[in-house]
Amino acid sequence: MTIINRFTAPTPKLFQQLRNIGLTLAAIGGILIAAPVALPTTLVTIGGYLTVAGGVISAVSQLTVNDKVQSNDDE
């Protein structure tokens, strides 16, 4: 199965929810990093970690597919 097929294949409901959580974490982290006011260094560091963790969770969740729906032609 190619990457293109994985992106177009249906994603299980659990991983759709995890993807949305990951996108939310990445957005919150981005807000902390790009805040127009001076924030403590700890908050900016946490924002960086949230952004990376959210991106990884979203990417892994997006590439997870439901194999039961896939046909056996890809094997």
PDB file of N, CA, C and O in Angstrom:
ATOM      1  N   MET A   1       0.850  -1.166   0.000  1.00  0.00           N
ATOM      2  CA  MET A   1       0.000   0.000   0.000  1.00  0.00           C
ATOM      3  C   MET A   1       0.901   1.236   0.000  1.00  0.00           C
ATOM      4  O   MET A   1       1.816   1.345   0.816  1.00  0.00           O
ATOM      5  N   THR A   2       0.640   2.148  -0.903  1.00  0.00           N
ATOM      6  CA  THR A   2       1.451   3.355  -1.005  1.00  0.00           C
ATOM      7  C   THR A   2       0.935   4.423  -0.034  1.00  0.00           C
ATOM      8  O   THR A   2      -0.146   4.296   0.541  1.00  0.00           O
ATOM      9  N   ILE A   3       1.730   5.461   0.129  1.00  0.00           N
ATOM     10  CA  ILE A   3       1.345   6.568   1.005  1.00  0.00           C
ATOM     11  C   ILE A   3       0.074   7.239   0.478  1.00  0.00           C
ATOM     12  O   ILE A   3      -0.806   7.607   1.256  1.00  0.00           O
ATOM     13  N   ILE A   4      -0.018   7.397  -0.838  1.00  0.00           N
ATOM     14  CA  ILE A   4      -1.204   8.027  -1.436  1.00  0.00           C
ATOM     15  C   ILE A   4      -2.456   7.207  -1.107  1.00  0.00           C
ATOM     16  O   ILE A   4      -3.496   7.763  -0.756  1.00  0.00           O
ATOM     17  N   ASN A   5      -2.343   5.882  -1.225  1.00  0.00           N
ATOM     18  CA  ASN A   5      -3.484   5.017  -0.895  1.00  0.00           C
ATOM     19  C   ASN A   5      -3.854   5.129   0.576  1.00  0.00           C
ATOM     20  O   ASN A   5      -5.032   5.098   0.932  1.00  0.00           O
ATOM     21  N   ARG A   6      -2.841   5.261   1.432  1.00  0.00           N
ATOM     22  CA  ARG A   6      -3.118   5.385   2.863  1.00  0.00           C
ATOM     23  C   ARG A   6      -3.860   6.685   3.164  1.00  0.00           C
ATOM     24  O   ARG A   6      -4.771   6.699   3.991  1.00  0.00           O
ATOM     25  N   PHE A   7      -3.478   7.775   2.499  1.00  0.00           N
ATOM     26  CA  PHE A   7      -4.150   9.051   2.752  1.00  0.00           C
ATOM     27  C   PHE A   7      -5.595   9.037   2.280  1.00  0.00           C
ATOM     28  O   PHE A   7      -6.441   9.714   2.863  1.00  0.00           O
ATOM     29  N   THR A   8      -5.890   8.274   1.228  1.00  0.00           N
ATOM     30  CA  THR A   8      -7.250   8.259   0.697  1.00  0.00           C
ATOM     31  C   THR A   8      -8.110   7.152   1.307  1.00  0.00           C
ATOM     32  O   THR A   8      -9.329   7.163   1.139  1.00  0.00           O
ATOM     33  N   ALA A   9      -7.506   6.207   2.004  1.00  0.00           N
ATOM     34  CA  ALA A   9      -8.260   5.104   2.609  1.00  0.00           C
ATOM     35  C   ALA A   9      -9.014   5.603   3.845  1.00  0.00           C
ATOM     36  O   ALA A   9      -8.608   6.587   4.463  1.00  0.00           O
ATOM     37  N   PRO A  10     -10.107   4.930   4.203  1.00  0.00           N
ATOM     38  CA  PRO A  10     -10.867   5.353   5.390  1.00  0.00           C
ATOM     39  C   PRO A  10     -10.077   5.126   6.680  1.00  0.00           C
ATOM     40  O   PRO A  10      -9.362   4.135   6.831  1.00  0.00           O
ATOM     41  N   THR A  11     -10.230   6.070   7.595  1.00  0.00           N
ATOM     42  CA  THR A  11      -9.548   6.017   8.888  1.00  0.00           C
ATOM     43  C   THR A  11     -10.542   5.559   9.953  1.00  0.00           C
ATOM     44  O   THR A  11     -11.679   6.030   9.969  1.00  0.00           O
ATOM     45  N   PRO A  12     -10.134   4.646  10.851  1.00  0.00           N
ATOM     46  CA  PRO A  12     -11.043   4.226  11.931  1.00  0.00           C
ATOM     47  C   PRO A  12     -11.441   5.408  12.822  1.00  0.00           C
ATOM     48  O   PRO A  12     -10.698   6.382  12.942  1.00  0.00           O
ATOM     49  N   LYS A  13     -12.599   5.312  13.434  1.00  0.00           N
ATOM     50  CA  LYS A  13     -13.150   6.410  14.228  1.00  0.00           C
ATOM     51  C   LYS A  13     -12.223   6.821  15.374  1.00  0.00           C
ATOM     52  O   LYS A  13     -12.069   8.014  15.635  1.00  0.00           O
ATOM     53  N   LEU A  14     -11.610   5.870  16.053  1.00  0.00           N
ATOM     54  CA  LEU A  14     -10.697   6.200  17.150  1.00  0.00           C
ATOM     55  C   LEU A  14      -9.557   7.085  16.656  1.00  0.00           C
ATOM     56  O   LEU A  14      -9.196   8.063  17.311  1.00  0.00           O
ATOM     57  N   PHE A  15      -8.999   6.743  15.513  1.00  0.00           N
ATOM     58  CA  PHE A  15      -7.870   7.507  15.004  1.00  0.00           C
ATOM     59  C   PHE A  15      -8.302   8.854  14.431  1.00  0.00           C
ATOM     60  O   PHE A  15      -7.495   9.781  14.369  1.00  0.00           O
ATOM     61  N   GLN A  16      -9.553   8.974  14.016  1.00  0.00           N
ATOM     62  CA  GLN A  16     -10.069  10.284  13.620  1.00  0.00           C
ATOM     63  C   GLN A  16     -10.126  11.199  14.835  1.00  0.00           C
ATOM     64  O   GLN A  16      -9.783  12.378  14.748  1.00  0.00           O
ATOM     65  N   GLN A  17     -10.560  10.653  15.969  1.00  0.00           N
ATOM     66  CA  GLN A  17     -10.607  11.438  17.198  1.00  0.00           C
ATOM     67  C   GLN A  17      -9.200  11.802  17.665  1.00  0.00           C
ATOM     68  O   GLN A  17      -8.961  12.930  18.096  1.00  0.00           O
ATOM     69  N   LEU A  18      -8.264  10.846  17.579  1.00  0.00           N
ATOM     70  CA  LEU A  18      -6.878  11.139  17.961  1.00  0.00           C
ATOM     71  C   LEU A  18      -6.271  12.199  17.052  1.00  0.00           C
ATOM     72  O   LEU A  18      -5.523  13.059  17.516  1.00  0.00           O
ATOM     73  N   ARG A  19      -6.587  12.146  15.755  1.00  0.00           N
ATOM     74  CA  ARG A  19      -6.089  13.151  14.817  1.00  0.00           C
ATOM     75  C   ARG A  19      -6.584  14.533  15.217  1.00  0.00           C
ATOM     76  O   ARG A  19      -5.819  15.498  15.204  1.00  0.00           O
ATOM     77  N   ASN A  20      -7.860  14.632  15.571  1.00  0.00           N
ATOM     78  CA  ASN A  20      -8.416  15.919  15.974  1.00  0.00           C
ATOM     79  C   ASN A  20      -7.783  16.421  17.270  1.00  0.00           C
ATOM     80  O   ASN A  20      -7.528  17.616  17.416  1.00  0.00           O
ATOM     81  N   ILE A  21      -7.531  15.515  18.203  1.00  0.00           N
ATOM     82  CA  ILE A  21      -6.849  15.896  19.445  1.00  0.00           C
ATOM     83  C   ILE A  21      -5.438  16.382  19.134  1.00  0.00           C
ATOM     84  O   ILE A  21      -4.983  17.378  19.697  1.00  0.00           O
ATOM     85  N   GLY A  22      -4.744  15.681  18.239  1.00  0.00           N
ATOM     86  CA  GLY A  22      -3.399  16.094  17.852  1.00  0.00           C
ATOM     87  C   GLY A  22      -3.382  17.461  17.197  1.00  0.00           C
ATOM     88  O   GLY A  22      -2.498  18.272  17.472  1.00  0.00           O
ATOM     89  N   LEU A  23      -4.356  17.724  16.329  1.00  0.00           N
ATOM     90  CA  LEU A  23      -4.434  19.041  15.693  1.00  0.00           C
ATOM     91  C   LEU A  23      -4.709  20.133  16.719  1.00  0.00           C
ATOM     92  O   LEU A  23      -4.182  21.241  16.614  1.00  0.00           O
ATOM     93  N   THR A  24      -5.536  19.816  17.711  1.00  0.00           N
ATOM     94  CA  THR A  24      -5.823  20.783  18.768  1.00  0.00           C
ATOM     95  C   THR A  24      -4.575  21.064  19.601  1.00  0.00           C
ATOM     96  O   THR A  24      -4.283  22.217  19.919  1.00  0.00           O
ATOM     97  N   LEU A  25      -3.840  20.010  19.953  1.00  0.00           N
ATOM     98  CA  LEU A  25      -2.591  20.203  20.707  1.00  0.00           C
ATOM     99  C   LEU A  25      -1.598  21.048  19.918  1.00  0.00           C
ATOM    100  O   LEU A  25      -0.953  21.937  20.475  1.00  0.00           O
ATOM    101  N   ALA A  26      -1.476  20.773  18.631  1.00  0.00           N
ATOM    102  CA  ALA A  26      -0.550  21.539  17.795  1.00  0.00           C
ATOM    103  C   ALA A  26      -0.975  23.004  17.722  1.00  0.00           C
ATOM    104  O   ALA A  26      -0.130  23.899  17.743  1.00  0.00           O
ATOM    105  N   ALA A  27      -2.275  23.249  17.637  1.00  0.00           N
ATOM    106  CA  ALA A  27      -2.765  24.629  17.585  1.00  0.00           C
ATOM    107  C   ALA A  27      -2.493  25.362  18.896  1.00  0.00           C
ATOM    108  O   ALA A  27      -2.073  26.519  18.887  1.00  0.00           O
ATOM    109  N   ILE A  28      -2.731  24.693  20.016  1.00  0.00           N
ATOM    110  CA  ILE A  28      -2.463  25.318  21.318  1.00  0.00           C
ATOM    111  C   ILE A  28      -0.972  25.602  21.468  1.00  0.00           C
ATOM    112  O   ILE A  28      -0.579  26.665  21.949  1.00  0.00           O
ATOM    113  N   GLY A  29      -0.148  24.646  21.054  1.00  0.00           N
ATOM    114  CA  GLY A  29       1.298  24.863  21.113  1.00  0.00           C
ATOM    115  C   GLY A  29       1.736  26.023  20.239  1.00  0.00           C
ATOM    116  O   GLY A  29       2.591  26.814  20.636  1.00  0.00           O
ATOM    117  N   GLY A  30       1.158  26.129  19.056  1.00  0.00           N
ATOM    118  CA  GLY A  30       1.483  27.245  18.164  1.00  0.00           C
ATOM    119  C   GLY A  30       1.081  28.581  18.755  1.00  0.00           C
ATOM    120  O   GLY A  30       1.788  29.576  18.593  1.00  0.00           O
ATOM    121  N   ILE A  31      -0.055  28.607  19.440  1.00  0.00           N
ATOM    122  CA  ILE A  31      -0.494  29.841  20.091  1.00  0.00           C
ATOM    123  C   ILE A  31       0.483  30.234  21.192  1.00  0.00           C
ATOM    124  O   ILE A  31       0.820  31.410  21.332  1.00  0.00           O
ATOM    125  N   LEU A  32       0.942  29.256  21.976  1.00  0.00           N
ATOM    126  CA  LEU A  32       1.896  29.563  23.048  1.00  0.00           C
ATOM    127  C   LEU A  32       3.228  30.055  22.489  1.00  0.00           C
ATOM    128  O   LEU A  32       3.852  30.950  23.059  1.00  0.00           O
ATOM    129  N   ILE A  33       3.660  29.472  21.378  1.00  0.00           N
ATOM    130  CA  ILE A  33       4.940  29.877  20.796  1.00  0.00           C
ATOM    131  C   ILE A  33       4.856  31.280  20.200  1.00  0.00           C
ATOM    132  O   ILE A  33       5.776  32.082  20.357  1.00  0.00           O
ATOM    133  N   ALA A  34       3.753  31.573  19.517  1.00  0.00           N
ATOM    134  CA  ALA A  34       3.635  32.832  18.781  1.00  0.00           C
ATOM    135  C   ALA A  34       2.856  33.901  19.538  1.00  0.00           C
ATOM    136  O   ALA A  34       2.382  34.860  18.929  1.00  0.00           O
ATOM    137  N   ALA A  35       2.715  33.756  20.838  1.00  0.00           N
ATOM    138  CA  ALA A  35       1.954  34.734  21.618  1.00  0.00           C
ATOM    139  C   ALA A  35       2.604  36.115  21.510  1.00  0.00           C
ATOM    140  O   ALA A  35       3.825  36.235  21.609  1.00  0.00           O
ATOM    141  N   PRO A  36       1.789  37.159  21.307  1.00  0.00           N
ATOM    142  CA  PRO A  36       2.347  38.509  21.146  1.00  0.00           C
ATOM    143  C   PRO A  36       2.833  39.132  22.453  1.00  0.00           C
ATOM    144  O   PRO A  36       3.432  40.207  22.436  1.00  0.00           O
ATOM    145  N   VAL A  37       2.585  38.477  23.575  1.00  0.00           N
ATOM    146  CA  VAL A  37       3.056  38.983  24.863  1.00  0.00           C
ATOM    147  C   VAL A  37       4.213  38.110  25.338  1.00  0.00           C
ATOM    148  O   VAL A  37       4.373  36.973  24.896  1.00  0.00           O
ATOM    149  N   ALA A  38       5.007  38.655  26.234  1.00  0.00           N
ATOM    150  CA  ALA A  38       6.141  37.906  26.766  1.00  0.00           C
ATOM    151  C   ALA A  38       5.636  36.850  27.750  1.00  0.00           C
ATOM    152  O   ALA A  38       5.017  37.169  28.765  1.00  0.00           O
ATOM    153  N   LEU A  39       5.911  35.603  27.428  1.00  0.00           N
ATOM    154  CA  LEU A  39       5.529  34.489  28.295  1.00  0.00           C
ATOM    155  C   LEU A  39       6.778  33.909  28.943  1.00  0.00           C
ATOM    156  O   LEU A  39       7.875  34.044  28.400  1.00  0.00           O
ATOM    157  N   PRO A  40       6.625  33.270  30.090  1.00  0.00           N
ATOM    158  CA  PRO A  40       7.777  32.607  30.703  1.00  0.00           C
ATOM    159  C   PRO A  40       8.354  31.542  29.762  1.00  0.00           C
ATOM    160  O   PRO A  40       7.640  30.946  28.956  1.00  0.00           O
ATOM    161  N   THR A  41       9.638  31.329  29.888  1.00  0.00           N
ATOM    162  CA  THR A  41      10.331  30.370  29.028  1.00  0.00           C
ATOM    163  C   THR A  41       9.723  28.978  29.136  1.00  0.00           C
ATOM    164  O   THR A  41       9.671  28.241  28.151  1.00  0.00           O
ATOM    165  N   THR A  42       9.271  28.624  30.313  1.00  0.00           N
ATOM    166  CA  THR A  42       8.674  27.301  30.508  1.00  0.00           C
ATOM    167  C   THR A  42       7.439  27.116  29.630  1.00  0.00           C
ATOM    168  O   THR A  42       7.259  26.057  29.030  1.00  0.00           O
ATOM    169  N   LEU A  43       6.590  28.135  29.550  1.00  0.00           N
ATOM    170  CA  LEU A  43       5.389  28.035  28.720  1.00  0.00           C
ATOM    171  C   LEU A  43       5.729  27.936  27.239  1.00  0.00           C
ATOM    172  O   LEU A  43       5.079  27.197  26.500  1.00  0.00           O
ATOM    173  N   VAL A  44       6.733  28.668  26.807  1.00  0.00           N
ATOM    174  CA  VAL A  44       7.145  28.602  25.404  1.00  0.00           C
ATOM    175  C   VAL A  44       7.716  27.220  25.091  1.00  0.00           C
ATOM    176  O   VAL A  44       7.462  26.671  24.020  1.00  0.00           O
ATOM    177  N   THR A  45       8.481  26.663  26.019  1.00  0.00           N
ATOM    178  CA  THR A  45       9.022  25.312  25.833  1.00  0.00           C
ATOM    179  C   THR A  45       7.897  24.279  25.780  1.00  0.00           C
ATOM    180  O   THR A  45       7.913  23.383  24.936  1.00  0.00           O
ATOM    181  N   ILE A  46       6.926  24.404  26.676  1.00  0.00           N
ATOM    182  CA  ILE A  46       5.772  23.499  26.655  1.00  0.00           C
ATOM    183  C   ILE A  46       5.016  23.645  25.336  1.00  0.00           C
ATOM    184  O   ILE A  46       4.543  22.654  24.779  1.00  0.00           O
ATOM    185  N   GLY A  47       4.903  24.864  24.839  1.00  0.00           N
ATOM    186  CA  GLY A  47       4.255  25.089  23.548  1.00  0.00           C
ATOM    187  C   GLY A  47       4.964  24.361  22.420  1.00  0.00           C
ATOM    188  O   GLY A  47       4.317  23.809  21.530  1.00  0.00           O
ATOM    189  N   GLY A  48       6.283  24.358  22.454  1.00  0.00           N
ATOM    190  CA  GLY A  48       7.046  23.621  21.447  1.00  0.00           C
ATOM    191  C   GLY A  48       6.804  22.128  21.528  1.00  0.00           C
ATOM    192  O   GLY A  48       6.636  21.458  20.509  1.00  0.00           O
ATOM    193  N   TYR A  49       6.787  21.615  22.740  1.00  0.00           N
ATOM    194  CA  TYR A  49       6.523  20.184  22.919  1.00  0.00           C
ATOM    195  C   TYR A  49       5.109  19.816  22.461  1.00  0.00           C
ATOM    196  O   TYR A  49       4.910  18.780  21.826  1.00  0.00           O
ATOM    197  N   LEU A  50       4.134  20.661  22.781  1.00  0.00           N
ATOM    198  CA  LEU A  50       2.760  20.399  22.354  1.00  0.00           C
ATOM    199  C   LEU A  50       2.640  20.400  20.832  1.00  0.00           C
ATOM    200  O   LEU A  50       1.920  19.583  20.257  1.00  0.00           O
ATOM    201  N   THR A  51       3.347  21.319  20.191  1.00  0.00           N
ATOM    202  CA  THR A  51       3.298  21.395  18.733  1.00  0.00           C
ATOM    203  C   THR A  51       3.869  20.133  18.104  1.00  0.00           C
ATOM    204  O   THR A  51       3.276  19.573  17.182  1.00  0.00           O
ATOM    205  N   VAL A  52       5.010  19.687  18.595  1.00  0.00           N
ATOM    206  CA  VAL A  52       5.633  18.473  18.048  1.00  0.00           C
ATOM    207  C   VAL A  52       4.768  17.247  18.334  1.00  0.00           C
ATOM    208  O   VAL A  52       4.529  16.434  17.441  1.00  0.00           O
ATOM    209  N   ALA A  53       4.302  17.111  19.566  1.00  0.00           N
ATOM    210  CA  ALA A  53       3.476  15.949  19.918  1.00  0.00           C
ATOM    211  C   ALA A  53       2.182  15.930  19.112  1.00  0.00           C
ATOM    212  O   ALA A  53       1.762  14.877  18.634  1.00  0.00           O
ATOM    213  N   GLY A  54       1.559  17.076  18.961  1.00  0.00           N
ATOM    214  CA  GLY A  54       0.328  17.148  18.179  1.00  0.00           C
ATOM    215  C   GLY A  54       0.551  16.800  16.724  1.00  0.00           C
ATOM    216  O   GLY A  54      -0.275  16.122  16.113  1.00  0.00           O
ATOM    217  N   GLY A  55       1.662  17.259  16.159  1.00  0.00           N
ATOM    218  CA  GLY A  55       1.977  16.924  14.768  1.00  0.00           C
ATOM    219  C   GLY A  55       2.216  15.442  14.569  1.00  0.00           C
ATOM    220  O   GLY A  55       1.759  14.859  13.586  1.00  0.00           O
ATOM    221  N   VAL A  56       2.931  14.832  15.500  1.00  0.00           N
ATOM    222  CA  VAL A  56       3.214  13.395  15.393  1.00  0.00           C
ATOM    223  C   VAL A  56       1.930  12.581  15.548  1.00  0.00           C
ATOM    224  O   VAL A  56       1.686  11.652  14.779  1.00  0.00           O
ATOM    225  N   ILE A  57       1.115  12.928  16.537  1.00  0.00           N
ATOM    226  CA  ILE A  57      -0.145  12.206  16.748  1.00  0.00           C
ATOM    227  C   ILE A  57      -1.036  12.330  15.514  1.00  0.00           C
ATOM    228  O   ILE A  57      -1.643  11.350  15.082  1.00  0.00           O
ATOM    229  N   SER A  58      -1.112  13.523  14.955  1.00  0.00           N
ATOM    230  CA  SER A  58      -1.960  13.729  13.776  1.00  0.00           C
ATOM    231  C   SER A  58      -1.454  12.950  12.574  1.00  0.00           C
ATOM    232  O   SER A  58      -2.242  12.342  11.849  1.00  0.00           O
ATOM    233  N   ALA A  59      -0.149  12.964  12.359  1.00  0.00           N
ATOM    234  CA  ALA A  59       0.412  12.257  11.204  1.00  0.00           C
ATOM    235  C   ALA A  59       0.215  10.751  11.318  1.00  0.00           C
ATOM    236  O   ALA A  59      -0.188  10.100  10.354  1.00  0.00           O
ATOM    237  N   VAL A  60       0.497  10.205  12.482  1.00  0.00           N
ATOM    238  CA  VAL A  60       0.338   8.757  12.668  1.00  0.00           C
ATOM    239  C   VAL A  60      -1.131   8.366  12.557  1.00  0.00           C
ATOM    240  O   VAL A  60      -1.457   7.339  11.961  1.00  0.00           O
ATOM    241  N   SER A  61      -2.012   9.171  13.123  1.00  0.00           N
ATOM    242  CA  SER A  61      -3.438   8.859  13.063  1.00  0.00           C
ATOM    243  C   SER A  61      -3.977   8.953  11.644  1.00  0.00           C
ATOM    244  O   SER A  61      -4.856   8.178  11.265  1.00  0.00           O
ATOM    245  N   GLN A  62      -3.468   9.884  10.861  1.00  0.00           N
ATOM    246  CA  GLN A  62      -3.939  10.037   9.489  1.00  0.00           C
ATOM    247  C   GLN A  62      -3.504   8.861   8.625  1.00  0.00           C
ATOM    248  O   GLN A  62      -4.224   8.475   7.704  1.00  0.00           O
ATOM    249  N   LEU A  63      -2.346   8.291   8.905  1.00  0.00           N
ATOM    250  CA  LEU A  63      -1.837   7.192   8.090  1.00  0.00           C
ATOM    251  C   LEU A  63      -2.371   5.830   8.525  1.00  0.00           C
ATOM    252  O   LEU A  63      -2.095   4.827   7.867  1.00  0.00           O
ATOM    253  N   THR A  64      -3.126   5.774   9.617  1.00  0.00           N
ATOM    254  CA  THR A  64      -3.719   4.515  10.058  1.00  0.00           C
ATOM    255  C   THR A  64      -4.991   4.273   9.260  1.00  0.00           C
ATOM    256  O   THR A  64      -5.857   5.143   9.179  1.00  0.00           O
ATOM    257  N   VAL A  65      -5.097   3.078   8.668  1.00  0.00           N
ATOM    258  CA  VAL A  65      -6.259   2.782   7.824  1.00  0.00           C
ATOM    259  C   VAL A  65      -7.004   1.569   8.355  1.00  0.00           C
ATOM    260  O   VAL A  65      -6.470   0.779   9.133  1.00  0.00           O
ATOM    261  N   ASN A  66      -8.226   1.444   7.925  1.00  0.00           N
ATOM    262  CA  ASN A  66      -9.062   0.305   8.263  1.00  0.00           C
ATOM    263  C   ASN A  66      -8.825  -0.771   7.212  1.00  0.00           C
ATOM    264  O   ASN A  66      -9.298  -0.638   6.084  1.00  0.00           O
ATOM    265  N   ASP A  67      -8.100  -1.839   7.558  1.00  0.00           N
ATOM    266  CA  ASP A  67      -7.744  -2.884   6.599  1.00  0.00           C
ATOM    267  C   ASP A  67      -8.947  -3.691   6.132  1.00  0.00           C
ATOM    268  O   ASP A  67      -8.910  -4.271   5.047  1.00  0.00           O
ATOM    269  N   LYS A  68      -9.994  -3.741   6.914  1.00  0.00           N
ATOM    270  CA  LYS A  68     -11.162  -4.526   6.533  1.00  0.00           C
ATOM    271  C   LYS A  68     -11.835  -3.965   5.283  1.00  0.00           C
ATOM    272  O   LYS A  68     -12.468  -4.706   4.531  1.00  0.00           O
ATOM    273  N   VAL A  69     -11.699  -2.662   5.061  1.00  0.00           N
ATOM    274  CA  VAL A  69     -12.332  -2.022   3.914  1.00  0.00           C
ATOM    275  C   VAL A  69     -11.479  -2.193   2.665  1.00  0.00           C
ATOM    276  O   VAL A  69     -12.009  -2.212   1.554  1.00  0.00           O
ATOM    277  N   GLN A  70     -10.153  -2.320   2.832  1.00  0.00           N
ATOM    278  CA  GLN A  70      -9.246  -2.440   1.695  1.00  0.00           C
ATOM    279  C   GLN A  70      -9.455  -3.761   0.974  1.00  0.00           C
ATOM    280  O   GLN A  70      -9.725  -4.787   1.599  1.00  0.00           O
ATOM    281  N   SER A  71      -9.328  -3.725  -0.326  1.00  0.00           N
ATOM    282  CA  SER A  71      -9.444  -4.958  -1.109  1.00  0.00           C
ATOM    283  C   SER A  71      -8.123  -5.711  -1.086  1.00  0.00           C
ATOM    284  O   SER A  71      -7.096  -5.147  -0.710  1.00  0.00           O
ATOM    285  N   ASN A  72      -8.137  -6.954  -1.476  1.00  0.00           N
ATOM    286  CA  ASN A  72      -6.930  -7.770  -1.486  1.00  0.00           C
ATOM    287  C   ASN A  72      -6.086  -7.531  -2.725  1.00  0.00           C
ATOM    288  O   ASN A  72      -5.065  -8.197  -2.899  1.00  0.00           O
ATOM    289  N   ASP A  73      -6.476  -6.602  -3.596  1.00  0.00           N
ATOM    290  CA  ASP A  73      -5.715  -6.311  -4.804  1.00  0.00           C
ATOM    291  C   ASP A  73      -4.378  -5.654  -4.495  1.00  0.00           C
ATOM    292  O   ASP A  73      -3.444  -5.750  -5.291  1.00  0.00           O
ATOM    293  N   ASP A  74      -4.274  -4.981  -3.342  1.00  0.00           N
ATOM    294  CA  ASP A  74      -3.064  -4.244  -3.005  1.00  0.00           C
ATOM    295  C   ASP A  74      -1.940  -5.136  -2.519  1.00  0.00           C
ATOM    296  O   ASP A  74      -0.800  -4.678  -2.436  1.00  0.00           O
ATOM    297  N   GLU A  75      -2.209  -6.382  -2.195  1.00  0.00           N
ATOM    298  CA  GLU A  75      -1.187  -7.253  -1.608  1.00  0.00           C
ATOM    299  C   GLU A  75      -0.235  -7.773  -2.624  1.00  0.00           C
ATOM    300  O   GLU A  75       0.683  -8.521  -2.285  1.00  0.00           O
TER     301      GLU A  75
END
